[in-house]
């Protein structure tokens, strides 16, 4: 066991609250990877976004606990990290679905049928912007021009681009994602 | 025949490898420069070539590098900007998927010219693919001896890493990007001091658009005069990656000589307008430019000529609108974008933009009054007093809507509805 892992934790002095977070800590491999990344950076804060992305990928979103864990890794206060977290579109401070649909509302997608794509997605999933389906599978978020104007109207789903979107293509995508989930449950 | 320089190794289905880049002459400039040229000589060649920053402002790249003082402290930093979030712009995405080593070589050469030893490639989260490509190819370059300590046996050492953004338009602004990299909230900073004097961690920092840097290896290999001769106009130099989107048959990114006419870009390269669509106007360089007056349809697309036509080249991203698209609606969409993306740090931007957006929305929804027009003009003027260029850019579509398409605004007001909606 790497002793420096514990060095900042004086076990006799930590509060119950801190101990609880300690128990929920990241897997050691991920923790060590992040710490190594931070050590290579010019200053720890430089890795703030990478650390938040890693925590978010691990926990599903950047929960309050994850934020505090990240702040400790980065040697920042939770408030300082919160200040950055809330600034960005791709940091999720609230729980999101397994598939996060970033729907591009840039001007090119707007003129190429954004609103019909939006309506179709709303109807199909029964949710609005910023909401998550009851089964926890899908979240739709409004997003500034994603830079796929040659494939407009376009979306990013978990970082992957899809377009030009039509009702048929949306059906096909949603089915594909649901199929992925079914297969992962069987395994 | 249109010369292919930046896209010479672009393939329809895959990314050019290091070997393919080398076969096309890649990394020759770096080898030559490290053996024969001083940093000052590199700067001078780039100044002579007339290379202008491709991010939108058009500032001469060589002069930016020269503004790092000889006795400036170390370490000095270099940033390659792949944050492009200007609506309609996707050239950086295409370039990273075409020839990543051209970006790496350009960055190393720029770093050499300002004696920088550490660089960052700043990538937006929508381009996670680009970030991964760059990370992979940086490792390839490192193994080949183009990055790291004593590059190609010289005294020059340079390390280059990918820095991921969390996704916010303002991070494309140079000083905001510097704050973002340092892990601070990405607000713009006011100059002086300029970033080349005090940037990252108070040290000299040079920030260039990716498209600016990919030109550098070619300039150093073929000379300043060759680079100038690539352009169609006398005041411009090199080629440009024009992105065309909107109501055209073949939206895409096209490498053409700087100064190519707008009509040629739209008709010959993007295949003209879609069947049933007629050209109404375009934003010639992304969202922060002016709706084009029809008389400028033949405009030469370079910095000088667009300026003469009262417009801006911006990022060279041509967004084409047809006669069936409502420009008040388009302006409302653009303002929604700018209002959301404003960092909220300074008052003219934070307060004026939502105000302008609400007036435009009322006009679009049939609740507009003629009195709104002078208010819109006055509020748009105020945005020029803001901290950075974001807010003036945001009102360019507004003022050009009022100036160039007044009848469309009046129709909305007099008919008390959007005439484009049934």
Interface residues (C-beta under 8 A of the other chain):
Chain A: X42 X43 X44 X45 X46 X47 X48 X49 X50 X52 X53 X74 X76 X83 X84 X85 X87 X88 X89 X90 X91 X102 X105 X106 X107 X108 X110 X111 X112 X142 X143 X144 X145 X146 X147 X148 X149 X150 X152 X156 X159 X161
Chain B: X84 X85 X86 X87 X88 X89 X90 X92 X93 X118 X124 X125 X126 X127 X128 X163 X164 X165 X166 X167 X168 X169 X181 X182 X183 X184 X185 X186 X200 X201 X243 X245 X246 X247 X251 X252 X253 X283 X287 X317 X319 X321 X325 X329 X330 X333 X334 X336 X337 X340 X341 X343
